[in-house]
Amino acid sequence: MRAGADVIQIDGLNKWYGEFHVLKDIHLRIKAREKIVLCGPSGSGKSTLIRCINALEAFQSGSLLVQGRPLTGVKDIRAVREQVGMVFQQFNLFPHLTVLENLVLAPARVRKIGRKEAEELASHYLGKVKMLEYTHKFPAQLSGGQQQRVAIARALCMQPEIMLFDEPTSALDPEMIGEVLETMTGLAASGMTMLCVTHEMGFAKQVANRIIFMDEGRIIEGSDPENFFNNPASERLKLFLSQILTH
């Protein structure tokens, strides 16, 4: 997908959990190679929104296109998931498999890649996240930061065009956060299209093309980092920044 083309198109998206209206009339365009940070208070709908993009959550009204495909059928959803990688708060590695086996599983089973090629892919991306020396370790032998870097490498092994991150550092001890953010910063520099839910404002300032602020299921505002931090338009964002930047 060429730079500048819309890879994600969201129009009038609404989602309910029972009577709880979690996403309210969301409109959003994301272009190829953009780095978008979603932020906002807990319960604002950020994680739900990116889970909708990967069809992990269904929505009730509106439209959502990923690379021009609507998420309306099994075939389309499968095609989208092959192009959209996702990294979660928890690492979700298979504890009984080595790092290598965790990485080759999906390419071999989903993409039907041969074992040798899958192992070469795994080694390539483990090298990218500086985890190659841990190829034959089990997840329990790794720190939280190391496990999250392996999870990022596992997502990259599917060679996605878009990466989604759902608060990838929130489950980590403070001293482990830096190594994961460094990995994500390197990924951003490679030209990957990224949408990241995070409260790491230093990362947002350094990496994001746009920062989008959500509250109570709505997108309140979004802009480039300079304007987001220095010229917030809404009182709600001003309050949020005053709280998050002083802690």
C-alpha positions in Angstrom: 0.0 0.0 0.0 1.5 3.3 -1.1 2.3 6.0 1.4 -0.6 8.5 1.7 -3.4 6.0 0.9 -6.0 5.3 3.5 -5.5 1.8 4.9 -8.1 2.2 7.6 -11.4 4.0 7.1 -13.9 4.2 9.9 -17.3 6.0 9.5 -20.0 6.4 12.1 -18.8 3.4 14.1 -21.0 2.5 17.2 -20.6 -0.4 19.6 -22.6 -1.4 22.7 -22.0 -3.9 25.4 -25.6 -4.5 26.3 -26.9 -1.1 27.2 -23.4 0.4 27.6 -22.6 2.5 24.6 -18.8 2.0 24.4 -18.0 3.6 21.0 -20.0 6.6 19.9 -20.0 7.7 16.2 -16.3 7.2 15.6 -14.9 8.7 12.4 -11.2 8.1 11.6 -8.8 7.8 8.6 -5.4 6.3 8.9 -2.9 6.5 6.0 -0.2 4.0 5.1 3.0 4.5 7.2 1.2 6.8 9.7 2.0 6.3 13.4 -1.1 7.0 15.4 -1.2 7.0 19.2 -4.6 6.6 20.9 -4.7 8.0 24.5 -7.4 8.9 27.0 -8.7 7.8 30.5 -9.5 4.2 31.3 -12.8 3.1 29.9 -12.8 5.7 27.0 -13.0 3.0 24.3 -9.4 3.0 23.0 -8.7 -0.8 23.3 -12.2 -1.6 22.0 -11.6 0.5 18.9 -8.4 -1.3 17.9 -10.0 -4.6 18.7 -12.7 -3.8 16.2 -10.1 -3.0 13.6 -8.8 -6.6 13.9 -12.3 -8.0 14.1 -11.8 -9.3 17.7 -14.9 -7.3 18.6 -18.0 -6.8 16.6 -19.7 -3.4 16.2 -23.4 -2.7 15.7 -23.5 0.2 13.3 -21.3 2.2 11.0 -18.6 1.0 8.6 -15.0 -0.1 9.0 -12.7 -0.8 6.0 -9.2 -2.2 6.3 -7.2 -1.9 3.1 -10.6 -1.5 1.4 -12.1 -4.6 2.9 -15.2 -4.5 5.0 -15.2 -6.7 8.1 -18.4 -8.4 7.2 -17.6 -12.0 6.3 -15.3 -14.8 7.4 -13.2 -14.5 4.2 -12.7 -10.8 4.6 -11.9 -11.1 8.3 -9.3 -13.8 7.6 -7.7 -11.7 4.9 -7.5 -8.6 7.1 -6.0 -10.6 10.0 -3.2 -11.8 7.7 -2.3 -8.2 7.1 -2.9 -6.7 10.6 -0.6 -7.8 13.4 -1.6 -7.2 17.1 0.4 -7.0 20.3 -1.6 -7.2 23.6 -1.0 -6.1 27.2 -0.3 -9.7 28.1 2.2 -11.5 26.0 0.1 -14.5 25.2 3.0 -16.7 24.4 2.5 -20.5 24.5 4.4 -21.5 27.7 5.1 -25.0 26.5 6.8 -23.9 23.3 10.2 -22.4 22.8 10.6 -18.8 21.5 11.3 -20.3 18.0 8.3 -22.5 18.1 6.1 -19.6 19.2 7.2 -17.7 16.1 7.0 -20.3 13.4 3.6 -21.6 14.4 1.4 -19.1 12.7 3.4 -18.6 9.5 3.5 -22.4 9.0 -0.1 -23.1 9.8 -1.9 -19.9 8.5 0.4 -18.9 5.6 1.5 -22.4 4.8 5.1 -21.4 4.8 7.7 -24.2 4.8 9.5 -25.0 8.0 12.9 -23.7 6.8 11.5 -20.4 5.6 9.4 -20.0 8.8 12.5 -20.5 10.9 14.5 -18.0 8.7 11.7 -15.4 9.2 11.7 -16.1 13.0 15.4 -15.6 13.2 15.2 -12.4 11.1 12.6 -10.8 13.4 14.2 -12.1 16.6 17.3 -10.3 15.4 15.2 -7.1 14.8 14.0 -7.1 18.4 17.4 -8.1 19.8 16.2 -11.5 21.1 18.1 -13.9 18.7 20.2 -15.4 21.5 17.0 -16.5 23.3 15.7 -18.6 20.3 15.6 -21.9 22.3 14.4 -20.5 25.6 10.9 -21.0 27.0 8.7 -17.9 27.9 9.1 -18.6 31.7 12.9 -18.2 31.3 12.4 -14.6 30.0 11.6 -11.3 31.7 8.4 -9.5 31.0 10.1 -7.1 28.6 11.8 -9.9 26.8 8.5 -11.8 26.4 6.9 -8.7 25.0 9.7 -8.3 22.5 9.2 -11.9 21.4 5.4 -11.2 21.1 6.3 -8.3 18.8 8.6 -10.5 16.7 5.8 -13.2 16.5 3.4 -10.6 15.1 6.0 -9.5 12.6 6.5 -13.0 11.4 3.1 -12.8 9.7 4.6 -9.9 7.7 1.7 -7.6 8.4 1.3 -4.2 6.7 -0.4 -2.7 9.9 0.5 -3.2 13.5 -1.9 -2.6 16.4 -0.6 -2.3 20.0 -2.9 -2.4 22.9 -1.1 -0.9 25.9 2.0 -3.1 25.3 3.9 -1.8 28.3 1.1 -1.6 30.9 1.9 -5.1 32.3 5.6 -4.4 32.6 7.8 -3.4 35.5 9.1 0.2 35.0 12.6 -0.9 34.2 11.4 -3.1 31.4 9.3 -0.5 29.6 12.2 1.2 27.9 13.4 -1.9 26.0 9.9 -2.5 24.5 9.5 1.2 23.6 12.9 1.1 21.9 11.8 -1.9 19.8 8.6 -0.1 18.8 10.5 3.1 18.0 12.7 1.1 15.6 9.7 -0.5 14.0 8.1 2.9 13.5 11.3 4.1 11.8 11.1 1.2 9.3 7.9 2.7 7.8 5.4 0.3 9.4 1.8 1.7 9.8 1.1 1.6 13.5 -1.8 2.3 15.8 -0.9 2.2 19.5 -2.9 2.6 22.6 -0.5 3.9 25.3 0.0 6.4 28.1 3.7 6.7 27.3 3.7 10.3 26.3 7.4 10.5 25.7 7.0 7.7 23.1 4.0 9.6 21.6 6.0 12.8 21.2 8.9 11.0 19.6 7.1 8.6 17.2 3.5 9.7 16.5 2.4 11.5 13.4 -0.9 12.1 15.2 -2.1 11.7 18.7 -5.9 11.0 19.2 -7.6 11.7 22.5 -10.7 9.7 23.4 -13.1 10.1 26.3 -16.4 8.3 27.1 -16.4 6.5 23.8 -15.8 9.5 21.5 -12.8 11.0 19.7 -12.5 14.4 21.3 -9.6 15.7 19.2 -6.5 14.7 17.4 -3.4 16.5 16.0 0.3 16.3 15.5 2.4 16.1 18.8 3.4 19.7 18.8 -0.2 21.0 18.8 -1.5 18.2 20.9 0.7 19.0 23.8 1.1 22.7 23.4 -2.2 23.9 21.9 -5.0 21.5 23.1 -8.4 22.7 21.9 -10.7 21.1 24.4 -10.9 21.7 28.1 -11.2 17.9 28.6 -7.8 17.3 26.9 -6.2 20.2 28.9 -7.4 18.5 32.1 -6.1 15.1 30.9 -2.7 16.5 30.1 -2.4 18.4 33.3 -3.0 15.1 35.2 -0.9 12.7 33.1 2.1 15.0 32.6 2.5 15.7 36.3 2.8 12.0 37.3 
